[in-house]
Amino acid sequence: MSSGELLKIEPLELKFPFELKKQISCSIHLSNNTEDHVAFKVKTTNPKKYCVRPNTGIVLPRSTSDVIVTMQAQKEAPSDMQCKDKFLLQSVVAIPGVVPRDITQEMFNKEEGRVIDECKLKVIYLPPPQPSFPVAEGSEEGSSPKESMKDNGHQNGSEAKSVISRLMAEKAAALHQGNRLRQELELVKRDMTRSRRGGVSFIHIIVVGLLGIFLGYILKRS
């Protein structure tokens, strides 16, 4: 911060996070702690490279003002990221009631009896901010989220195929068991038909009942 007699200027270094083909802006904060109207003018050593808004203005007594400096999009970056551009901010006491359109270059000419405050501002290039990539939760160290999702997909597919194969095998076994029980039930019925002269034995009735219950259970499960 510059603590001149007329204006306090902050910052004294204009810092631009340098990025190719992109306009970058920063601001200069001016504070007038006097009881006078103060006119200011901003000059630069490279006017084609920068846009200053406003480049002239009035800061009222006990008030503040901001100046926006925009660096035009650059096609090339300096090899050492050093910048030699500079700005000069001049300030002078103005007549009360003056407006920005009344400001002229003659107001900042150094003449006897006129106090001109001058402050030089340096330009500094900063490296651009690095993008942050969030790490997906649950992913293993050294593997990307896409790889983890792919592995999970293969694992889930393999488990599903295993379950389907096991269910199909159980269904085939149940059908085979049902067919065998039907055949045994037919044999029992034939034996009962042949032995009608002596009546149906109690054991045959129990066997037929158990086979029927078991066959129903197997068919319902399949």
VOBA-1610 file (N, C-alpha, C; in pm, whole numbers, padded with zeros to 5 digits, always signed):
BEGIN
Met+00085-00119+00000Met+00000+00000+00000Met+00089+00124+00000Ser+00053+00222-00085Ser+00123+00349-00088Ser+00049+00450-00002Ser+00122+00518+00086Ser+00061+00619+00175Ser+00106+00757+00130Gly+00058+00798+00011Gly+00092+00930-00039Gly+00011+01036+00033Glu+00040+01164+00001Glu-00032+01273+00065Glu-00176+01280+00020Leu-00204+01236-00103Leu-00338+01250-00159Leu-00416+01117-00157Leu-00359+01012-00213Leu-00429+00885-00224Leu-00346+00771-00166Lys-00417+00677-00104Lys-00356+00550-00066Lys-00390+00448-00172Ile-00289+00378-00221Ile-00305+00288-00335Ile-00273+00144-00292Glu-00360+00056-00326Glu-00340-00086-00292Glu-00395-00174-00404Pro-00317-00272-00454Pro-00178-00305-00416Pro-00080-00227-00503Leu+00048-00240-00472Leu+00153-00177-00552Leu+00206-00271-00659Glu+00162-00396-00657Glu+00200-00495-00758Glu+00073-00552-00819Leu+00058-00542-00950Leu-00058-00597-01020Leu-00027-00742-01058Lys-00096-00835-00995Lys-00067-00977-01014Lys-00172-01039-01106Phe-00124-01100-01216Phe-00211-01163-01313Phe-00180-01313-01319Pro-00275-01401-01285Pro-00256-01546-01307Pro-00254-01573-01458Phe-00137-01589-01515Phe-00120-01589-01659Phe-00178-01715-01723Glu-00265-01693-01824Glu-00318-01802-01904Glu-00325-01756-02049Leu-00282-01843-02141Leu-00283-01807-02282Leu-00426-01794-02333Lys-00444-01698-02425Lys-00571-01676-02495Lys-00687-01651-02399Lys-00658-01577-02292Lys-00763-01548-02194Lys-00738-01409-02135Gln-00845-01326-02130Gln-00834-01196-02065Gln-00831-01214-01913Ile-00744-01138-01847Ile-00728-01149-01702Ile-00734-01008-01643Ser-00807-00994-01533Ser-00826-00862-01472Ser-00780-00861-01327Cys-00742-00744-01281Cys-00716-00719-01139Cys-00758-00575-01110Ser-00767-00542-00982Ser-00819-00410-00945Ser-00717-00332-00861Ile-00728-00201-00871Ile-00648-00109-00789Ile-00746-00032-00701His-00723-00036-00570His-00812+00031-00475His-00751+00164-00433Leu-00828+00273-00453Leu-00782+00408-00420Leu-00862+00462-00302Ser-00792+00517-00203Ser-00857+00574-00085Ser-00813+00720-00069Asn-00913+00809-00057Asn-00887+00951-00035Asn-00923+00985+00109Asn-00823+01004+00193Asn-00846+01036+00333Asn-00833+01185+00363Thr-00832+01265+00257Thr-00820+01410+00276Thr-00958+01476+00261Glu-00960+01606+00279Glu-01082+01684+00262Glu-01090+01746+00123Asp-01001+01706+00033Asp-00996+01762-00102Asp-01053+01664-00204His-01096+01719-00317His-01127+01639-00434His-00996+01605-00504Val-00976+01478-00531Val-00849+01436-00591Val-00876+01375-00728Ala-00809+01430-00830Ala-00815+01374-00965Ala-00697+01280-00985Phe-00724+01170-01059Phe-00615+01075-01084Phe-00613+01037-01232Lys-00497+00990-01274Lys-00476+00944-01411Lys-00382+00824-01407Val-00415+00721-01486Val-00335+00598-01490Val-00270+00586-01627Lys-00138+00568-01629Lys-00062+00547-01752Lys+00007+00411-01747Thr+00036+00356-01864Thr+00108+00228-01869Thr+00212+00234-01980Thr+00317+00155-01965Thr+00423+00149-02066Thr+00381+00066-02186Asn+00269-00007-02177Asn+00223-00092-02287Asn+00072-00075-02304Pro+00027+00039-02358Pro-00118+00068-02364Pro-00197-00028-02453Lys-00135-00091-02555Lys-00207-00185-02641Lys-00236-00318-02571Lys-00163-00346-02469Lys-00174-00475-02399Lys-00278-00470-02288Tyr-00302-00350-02233Tyr-00389-00338-02116Tyr-00504-00241-02144Cys-00615-00272-02078Cys-00732-00183-02080Cys-00758-00137-01937Val-00758-00007-01914Val-00775+00050-01780Val-00907+00125-01775Arg-00994+00086-01682Arg-01126+00150-01667Arg-01154+00180-01521Pro-01173+00309-01485Pro-01144+00426-01569Pro-00995+00461-01563Asn-00944+00519-01668Asn-00803+00560-01664Asn-00786+00699-01606Thr-00898+00772-01595Thr-00898+00900-01523Thr-01025+00906-01438Gly-01020+00984-01330Gly-01138+00994-01245Gly-01117+01089-01129Ile-01223+01101-01049Ile-01222+01187-00931Ile-01255+01101-00810Val-01175+01114-00702Val-01204+01048-00576Val-01248+01157-00478Leu-01372+01149-00434Leu-01428+01252-00345Leu-01361+01247-00208Pro-01373+01354-00131Pro-01314+01355+00004Pro-01368+01240+00090Arg-01278+01177+00163Arg-01311+01069+00255Arg-01389+00955+00186Ser-01349+00924+00064Ser-01417+00816-00009Ser-01314+00731-00083Thr-01363+00629-00152Thr-01274+00535-00222Thr-01322+00518-00365Ser-01235+00460-00446Ser-01268+00430-00585Ser-01182+00312-00630Asp-01233+00237-00728Asp-01159+00121-00780Asp-01131+00139-00928Val-01014+00094-00969Val-00974+00095-01110Val-00951-00051-01152Ile-01013-00091-01264Ile-00999-00228-01314Ile-00899-00229-01429Val-00796-00312-01416Val-00695-00327-01521Val-00712-00466-01583Thr-00733-00470-01713Thr-00755-00597-01785Thr-00643-00619-01884Met-00575-00731-01871Met-00472-00768-01968Met-00538-00846-02082Gln-00512-00802-02204Gln-00570-00867-02321Gln-00517-01010-02335Ala-00593-01096-02403Ala-00552-01235-02423Ala-00418-01240-02496Gln-00326-01318-02443Gln-00191-01329-02498Gln-00176-01460-02575Lys-00107-01454-02690Lys-00086-01573-02772Lys+00039-01650-02731Glu+00132-01583-02665Glu+00257-01648-02623Glu+00287-01610-02480Ala+00354-01702-02411Ala+00394-01676-02272Ala+00543-01644-02269Pro+00585-01549-02187Pro+00729-01520-02175Pro+00803-01642-02121Ser+00924-01663-02172Ser+00998-01784-02135Ser+01029-01790-01987Asp+01057-01677-01925Asp+01092-01674-01783Asp+00977-01627-01695Met+00858-01605-01753Met+00740-01558-01680Met+00767-01428-01607Gln+00857-01347-01663Gln+00885-01216-01606Gln+00822-01109-01696Cys+00771-01003-01635Cys+00707-00896-01710Cys+00773-00762-01674Lys+00803-00685-01777Lys+00868-00555-01756Lys+00768-00440-01765Asp+00639-00471-01784Asp+00539-00365-01794Asp+00523-00295-01659Lys+00494-00166-01667Lys+00474-00088-01546Lys+00357+00008-01565Phe+00301+00051-01452Phe+00194+00150-01452Phe+00237+00268-01367Leu+00186+00386-01404Leu+00211+00507-01328Leu+00078+00570-01294Leu+00052+00589-01165Leu-00073+00652-01121Leu-00040+00790-01064Gln-00093+00892-01129Gln-00072+01030-01087Gln-00198+01083-01020Ser-00182+01165-00919Ser-00296+01225-00850Ser-00265+01371-00817Val-00371+01455-00819Val-00355+01597-00795Val-00484+01651-00734Val-00472+01755-00655Val-00590+01818-00595Val-00668+01889-00706Ala-00800+01865-00708Ala-00886+01924-00811Ala-00982+02025-00749Ile-01038+02110-00833Ile-01135+02209-00787Ile-01265+02139-00748Pro-01325+02173-00635Pro-01452+02110-00597Pro-01557+02126-00706Gly-01629+02019-00734Gly-01732+02021-00837Gly-01684+01973-00972Val-01555+01947-00986Val-01504+01899-01113Val-01552+01755-01136Val-01574+01721-01261Val-01621+01586-01299Val-01515+01520-01386Pro-01521+01386-01401Pro-01417+01316-01477Pro-01396+01369-01618Arg-01502+01416-01687Arg-01483+01463-01824Arg-01406+01596-01830Asp-01393+01662-01715Asp-01318+01788-01710Asp-01169+01767-01690Ile-01128+01642-01667Ile-00986+01615-01639Ile-00907+01624-01769Thr-00797+01696-01765Thr-00710+01711-01883Thr-00566+01675-01845Gln-00483+01656-01948Gln-00343+01624-01924Gln-00271+01739-01856Glu-00315+01864-01885Glu-00248+01980-01826Glu-00257+01981-01674Met-00361+01916-01618Met-00375+01912-01472Met-00262+01835-01406Phe-00195+01747-01481Phe-00090+01663-01423Phe+00050+01708-01466Asn+00056+01825-01532Asn+00187+01879-01565Asn+00251+01939-01440Lys+00379+01912-01425Lys+00449+01961-01307Lys+00484+02109-01326Glu+00420+02190-01244Glu+00444+02334-01247Glu+00471+02384-01105Glu+00525+02499-01098Glu+00555+02556-00967Glu+00427+02581-00890Gly+00424+02533-00768Gly+00309+02551-00683Gly+00205+02440-00695Arg+00226+02346-00784Arg+00132+02236-00801Arg+00198+02106-00754Val+00129+02036-00665Val+00181+01909-00612Val+00121+01793-00690Ile+00208+01714-00749Ile+00165+01596-00824Ile+00221+01472-00753Asp+00131+01388-00703Asp+00176+01262-00645Asp+00186+01157-00755Glu+00293+01080-00754Glu+00312+00973-00852Glu+00346+00843-00781Cys+00287+00735-00831Cys+00312+00603-00773Cys+00329+00502-00887Lys+00441+00430-00885Lys+00469+00330-00989Lys+00421+00192-00941Leu+00356+00120-01032Leu+00303-00014-01002Leu+00368-00116-01094Lys+00415-00225-01036Lys+00479-00332-01113Lys+00374-00436-01155Val+00406-00511-01261Val+00321-00620-01309Val+00393-00752-01283Ile+00323-00845-01222Ile+00379-00976-01190Ile+00289-01084-01248Tyr+00349-01182-01315Tyr+00275-01296-01367Tyr+00278-01410-01264Leu+00163-01466-01240Leu+00152-01583-01152Leu+00116-01705-01234Pro+00158-01825-01191Pro+00116-01946-01263Pro-00034-01965-01250Pro-00099-02018-01353Pro-00245-02038-01345Pro-00282-02139-01238Pro-00401-02128-01179Pro-00443-02226-01077Pro-00455-02364-01137Gln-00409-02463-01062Gln-00415-02601-01108Gln-00551-02661-01078Pro-00614-02729-01177Pro-00745-02792-01151Pro-00730-02908-01056Ser-00827-02924-00969Ser-00826-03035-00873Ser-00921-03143-00923Phe-00876-03271-00911Phe-00956-03384-00955Phe-00992-03465-00832Pro-01121-03467-00790Pro-01161-03545-00672Pro-01143-03693-00694Val-01095-03762-00590Val-01077-03907-00596Val-01205-03974-00554Ala-01251-04066-00638Ala-01376-04135-00608Ala-01359-04222-00484Glu-01459-04216-00393Glu-01453-04295-00271Glu-01460-04442-00305Gly-01382-04520-00230Gly-01385-04664-00247Gly-01291-04714-00355Ser-01230-04623-00433Ser-01139-04668-00537Ser-01004-04697-00476Glu-00934-04797-00529Glu-00806-04837-00476Glu-00700-04737-00519Glu-00594-04728-00440Glu-00486-04636-00470Glu-00418-04678-00598Gly-00396-04583-00687Gly-00331-04613-00813Gly-00427-04649-00924Ser-00554-04660-00898Ser-00651-04694-01001Ser-00748-04579-01017Ser-00790-04554-01141Ser-00882-04444-01170Ser-01024-04487-01140Pro-01118-04389-01121Pro-01258-04424-01097Pro-01317-04508-01208Lys-01279-04479-01336Lys-01334-04557-01446Lys-01290-04703-01438Glu-01161-04724-01401Glu-01113-04862-01389Glu-01185-04935-01277Ser-01210-04864-01164Ser-01280-04928-01052Ser-01420-04966-01092Met-01490-04878-01164Met-01625-04909-01209Met-01625-05026-01305Lys-01522-05034-01392Lys-01515-05144-01487Lys-01493-05276-01414Asp-01402-05274-01313Asp-01377-05396-01236Asp-01502-05442-01163Asn-01575-05346-01103Asn-01697-05382-01032Asn-01800-05440-01126Gly-01807-05388-01250Gly-01902-05440-01347Gly-01871-05583-01386His-01739-05614-01408His-01701-05751-01440His-01731-05845-01325Gln-01704-05799-01203Gln-01727-05884-01086Gln-01875-05913-01069Asn-01959-05810-01082Asn-02103-05831-01068Asn-02157-05922-01177Gly-02105-05908-01301Gly-02149-05994-01411Gly-02113-06140-01386Ser-01992-06165-01334Ser-01950-06302-01307Ser-02036-06366-01198Glu-02066-06286-01092Glu-02150-06340-00984Glu-02290-06373-01034Ala-02346-06287-01122Ala-02480-06313-01175Ala-02482-06440-01258Lys-02380-06460-01343Lys-02374-06583-01423Lys-02363-06707-01335Ser-02287-06698-01226Ser-02271-06812-01136Ser-02404-06848-01069Val-02479-06745-01026Val-02609-06770-00962Val-02707-06832-01060Ile-02710-06782-01184Ile-02801-06837-01285Ile-02768-06982-01315Ser-02639-07014-01329Ser-02599-07152-01357Ser-02639-07245-01243Arg-02621-07197-01118Arg-02657-07282-01005Arg-02808-07306-00999Leu-02889-07203-01026Leu-03034-07220-01024Leu-03081-07314-01134Met-03019-07305-01253Met-03058-07395-01362Met-03022-07539-01330Ala-02907-07560-01264Ala-02869-07696-01226Ala-02965-07753-01123Glu-03006-07668-01025Glu-03101-07715-00924Glu-03237-07747-00987Lys-03279-07667-01085Lys-03407-07693-01152Lys-03403-07824-01230Ala-03289-07849-01301Ala-03276-07974-01376Ala-03277-08095-01283Ala-03209-08082-01167Ala-03208-08193-01072Ala-03347-08218-01015Ala-03422-08110-00989Ala-03557-08126-00935Ala-03649-08193-01037Leu-03636-08155-01164Leu-03718-08219-01267Leu-03686-08368-01281His-03557-08398-01273His-03515-08539-01282His-03571-08619-01165Gln-03566-08562-01044Gln-03619-08629-00927Gln-03770-08648-00938Gly-03838-08548-00993Gly-03983-08559-01010Gly-04020-08669-01106Asn-03946-08679-01216Asn-03975-08786-01313Asn-03954-08924-01251Arg-03848-08937-01170Arg-03821-09067-01108Arg-03931-09104-01009Leu-03981-09003-00934Leu-04089-09031-00838Leu-04218-09069-00909Arg-04243-09006-01025Arg-04363-09043-01101Arg-04357-09189-01146Gln-04236-09229-01191Gln-04221-09367-01235Gln-04244-09465-01119Glu-04189-09432-01002Glu-04208-09519-00886Glu-04354-09525-00844Leu-04423-09409-00855Leu-04566-09407-00820Leu-04648-09494-00914Glu-04612-09495-01044Glu-04682-09581-01140Glu-04661-09727-01106Leu-04539-09764-01066Leu-04511-09904-01029Leu-04593-09946-00908Val-04604-09854-00810Val-04681-09887-00690Val-04828-09906-00726Lys-04881-09819-00814Lys-05022-09835-00855Lys-05046-09969-00924Arg-04950-10011-01007Arg-04965-10139-01075Arg-04965-10255-00974Asp-04879-10249-00877Asp-04874-10354-00775Asp-05005-10359-00698Met-05062-10241-00669Met-05189-10236-00595Met-05302-10297-00677Thr-05297-10274-00810Thr-05402-10330-00897Thr-05394-10482-00900Arg-05272-10535-00905Arg-05254-10678-00911Arg-05297-10747-00780Ser-05284-10676-00669Ser-05314-10738-00540Ser-05453-10704-00487Arg-05546-10669-00575Arg-05681-10633-00531Arg-05756-10752-00469Arg-05724-10875-00513Arg-05797-10990-00458Arg-05774-11002-00308Gly-05659-10970-00265Gly-05631-10982-00121Gly-05650-10850-00050Gly-05697-10743-00121Gly-05717-10611-00058Gly-05588-10530-00057Val-05602-10405-00037Val-05486-10313-00035Val-05426-10312+00104Ser-05295-10333+00111Ser-05228-10336+00241Ser-05207-10195+00294Phe-05197-10182+00426Phe-05176-10053+00492Phe-05042-09992+00453Ile-04941-10077+00430Ile-04807-10027+00394Ile-04811-09962+00258His-04883-10023+00163His-04893-09963+00029His-04957-09826+00035Ile-05060-09811+00117Ile-05127-09681+00128Ile-05032-09575+00181Ile-04951-09609+00280Ile-04856-09513+00338Ile-04751-09472+00235Val-04700-09574+00160Val-04597-09545+00060Val-04650-09451-00047Val-04773-09480-00094Val-04832-09394-00198Val-04852-09252-00146Gly-04898-09239-00022Gly-04918-09105+00035Gly-04789-09027+00047Leu-04683-09092+00097Leu-04554-09023+00113Leu-04496-08980-00021Leu-04508-09071-00119Leu-04457-09036-00252Leu-04533-08917-00311Gly-04664-08915-00291Gly-04743-08804-00342Gly-04705-08672-00278Ile-04686-08673-00144Ile-04647-08550-00073Ile-04511-08500-00120Phe-04416-08593-00132Phe-04281-08556-00173Phe-04278-08503-00315Leu-04355-08569-00404Leu-04361-08523-00542Leu-04422-08383-00551Gly-04525-08355-00475Gly-04585-08221-00475Gly-04490-08114-00427Tyr-04411-08147-00323Tyr-04312-08052-00270Tyr-04206-08019-00374Ile-04158-08123-00445Ile-04054-08103-00546Ile-04105-08020-00659Leu-04224-08048-00709Leu-04280-07972-00822Leu-04307-07827-00783Lys-04353-07803-00663Lys-04379-07666-00618Lys-04249-07586-00608Arg-04143-07648-00561Arg-04015-07579-00547Arg-03953-07544-00681Ser-03971-07632-00781Ser-03913-07607-00911Ser-03993-07504-00990
//
